[in-house]
Amino acid sequence: MATNSSVLEKNVLTFRS
């Protein structure tokens, strides 16, 4: 779960960037 959350957060950051 923690890993999934991390990946999702990173994806959002990249998408926002």
Buried (B, 14 or more C-beta within 10 A) or exposed (E): EEEEEEEEEEEEEEEEE
